[in-house]
């Protein structure tokens, strides 16, 4: 993913979340189409990195 377009992705995701509040069926459909193995791996790596960073800053 191009990091220059990260803001566009965040805004688009926020719009999708807001739309899913109004129409849950459409929101679930968009979520299913957006989840790919690459997205899952990226999210897992981000969560692991965040956990390790927070743990190291906490001191233990």
LINWO-V711206 format. One line per field, one symbol per residue. ss: DSSP state (h for helix, s for strand, l for the rest). psi: psi as a letter, one per 20 degrees, with the letter a starting at -180 (. if undefined). burial: # if it has 24 or more other ideal C-beta (glycine too) atoms within 12 Angstrom, else .. A space follows every 10 residues. Layout:
ss->???
psi->???
burial->???
This chain:
ss->llhhhhhhhh hhhhhhhhhh hhlhhhhhhh hhhhllhhhh hhhhhhhhhh hhhhhhhhll
psi->qphhjhhhgg ghghhhghhh hgnhghghgh ghhhorhggg gggggggggg ghghhhhhj.
burial->.......... .......... .......... .......... .......... ..........
